[in-house]
Amino acid sequence: MPPNNFLVPASTAKSTDDGGSSNDEQTHEVNTRLLNRKSKNVLNANEKMKRLEVIEKVQQVEVVEETKVEEVEEEFKVEYVWVNIIGFIVLHYWCFRGILEIGFNTITLFHYSFGIISGFGITAGAHRLWAHGAFKANIPLKILLAFCQTVAFQNSIYEWSRDHRSHHKFTDTNADPHSASRGFFFAHMGWLMCKKHPDVIKFGRKIDMSDLERDPVCAFQKKYYWVLMPICNLVIPISLSMYIFGTTFAVSFYLNAWRYVLALHCTWLVNSYAHFYGTKPFDKNIKPTDSYTVALLAFGEGWHNYHHVFPYDYKTSDHNKYWCNFTTALLDFMAWIGWATDLKMIDPNLVSKRALRTGDGSHISSRIYLNNNYEDCRTYETVEHIWGWQDEKVCDEEKQVVKIINSTESSL
């Protein structure tokens, strides 16, 4: 049997009185949602059934004289966005020309520092704060992260968060903007080279974005994005490089392109590499994986299997080491100075229990208790995907078992 610090399912726990039995039943209900959330999305299955019904109806139509049976609607055809394709080709040309002609030096490191700034704007800002609501930030921190995210030039906070919430809610289905089911290259950058699948638009409209619509910083950036982005992504880094190092515009421009391309690919690796290669310690039935490689390159965003199971954990992993999660180090510092509050974290005991139930055996809990029988834990009801803390599927009972660090609320 597992040690006492592991949660034991109500079906196996024994109580000494009626009060204990009641507590066990309540624990069972909470664990049902949090520990056994269904990770396999049924969107594609539902859509497939609708198409099959249409086909059956069509096949039942009788052919009258020479009239042919009407055809079912054609399959979705990819429409390429050639402006984006050509743009990426030119951008990569500038990137390679800059690094090959100039090499690695002090100026290169300067531009790389802007890559770090933009990286934190994506990981801490657009991702953990705005897309998932994993913590709260005061106005100064929001402005800082919004600036960093604008430097990144990966669309506005609102658009980035909407696409990412859709990715979590409809993971690897047609409604996922960068579904890994359509291949490595599509998940990496191909999704930006073609028009969105109709299901992305259809089901994306169902994602609740009201919290970001009420956020003044997010709303301001969205409204003036195409004014702010060129200033943050181009004017500031290029001008500073020319002023500090006395470089030509061409040198600063090419190195800025190199920085931008490098940051893009580090972000895209989470969508591609971390859906194909790595371990699945927490849910072996989904594509997202945990990858040290991606974690290092993407400032801690590589623990993707964990993140899809527990999307509102501000650490996006169960690791407590900063060297493989630089973003968590930043957020802990911001919490220390009081700028970040209500940082949400899953109890380690719950994490271990989930790994034991649905993981691939690579988690330390699974390796230690490999010989224990947990088959009785696999009979809980299934729950749909969630995109974050404010998803309608996250019930109050589930929120009560989540640890809140630096809490500013008396109750959830």
Summary of the structure (lengths in Angstrom):
residues: 412
radius of gyration: 24.0
end to end distance: 33.4
largest distance: 82.2
contacts: 1310
relative contact order: 0.14
helix: 58%
strand: 4%
